[in-house]
Amino acid sequence: MKKIGIMTIYDENNYGNRLQNYAVQTVLRKRGFDVETIRYNMEYTLSVVKPGKRLDCFHEFNKRINFAPDELIMNQDSIIKEDVNSRYDYVVIGSDQIWNYSYKALFSDKVFGCFVNKEKRISLSASIGVSFLPQIPERYEISKKYFSEMNGISVREFTGKELIKQICGREDVEVLVDPTMLLTKEEWSSISIKPDEIEEGEKFILKYFLGESEEDNKILNEFAKKHNCKIIDIGDSSSKYYNIGPSEFLYLEKNADLVVTDSFHSCVFALLFNTPLVMYKRNEVGENDMYSRMETLIKKFDLKDMEYKGKLDDNILNVNEEKIEKFLDIEREKADKYLERFLKND
């Protein structure tokens, strides 16, 4: 059995990060590979996580993920051990924003899998996350070198494909959906957990905003009152609902009467669970503008009617499940063909 190392950002405070890691691992295991995750940038991410119930929930979820030994934890300045290359037949890079060169504390040659031979490196829906070329010459040169060398590249945004073409001239970059969308809603449901704070059958609207967005609390409150729903805001650190982990997040996404969010992965799971969804745009510019991944999602799945346009009406509660499932089938087949081409297990 061939062995794969997953190279991805390791974060104990972000639902999408942990869930995409679980998804990549699951997809590769289903293909018959022995898989483990290499923790990258651990010291940096742990420095912003406060001890408590939320962190405990993340630790509990991480038991579902097979991690490489602690001595292989990497950051920007790690010295590569000589035996890392022989340990893996392939290194799969992604997803998440592992190639976001605006992240000073993240970007290095490690995020390209420099620690194994170039023919072993492929990416699965890796994300650059921003829509501009590297502004720092050193980061531009690193990007050019390693994008050119990589055996196979797939990204999760159309802008990522275009940026890689501009950086190194490659025309063969594929745009695939986020790996979380490669698992079925049944597979995700099997690892969801009801938060203690939720009563069975309770009607609620899930609110999750990561940035300053265009949400209008008055409009949302009126809509919630009209439909007899409480509002659960998991982005509010003062809320009792803030202290949940990835499995509890899945339960809320699945059972909400409506999801309102500017979070990419919150949108993804609402679609997977056929939950009514309103997508908000974050008010961010320059290096913080990460809307390209939302734009790709909207374009791929024809979701213009789910974008927030200043009002909430009852039409948003109607979900075209057949259309979404059709698109998912197409995208899953594309990802399967991509992996079949670059990962051989014989």
Secondary structure as UniProt FT lines:
FT   STRAND          3..9
FT   HELIX           15..30
FT   TURN            31..32
FT   STRAND          34..40
FT   HELIX           42..46
FT   TURN            47..48
FT   HELIX           53..62
FT   TURN            63..64
FT   HELIX           70..72
FT   TURN            76..77
FT   TURN            82..83
FT   HELIX           84..87
FT   STRAND          90..93
FT   TURN            96..99
FT   TURN            101..102
FT   TURN            104..106
FT   HELIX           109..112
FT   TURN            113..115
FT   HELIX           118..120
FT   STRAND          121..123
FT   HELIX           137..149
FT   STRAND          154..155
FT   HELIX           158..168
FT   STRAND          174..175
FT   HELIX           179..182
FT   HELIX           185..189
FT   TURN            190..191
FT   TURN            196..197
FT   TURN            200..201
FT   STRAND          204..208
FT   HELIX           217..226
FT   TURN            227..228
FT   STRAND          230..233
FT   TURN            234..235
FT   TURN            237..238
FT   HELIX           240..242
FT   HELIX           246..255
FT   STRAND          258..261
FT   HELIX           264..272
FT   TURN            273..274
FT   STRAND          277..279
FT   HELIX           286..288
FT   HELIX           292..301
FT   HELIX           304..306
FT   HELIX           314..317
FT   HELIX           321..342
//
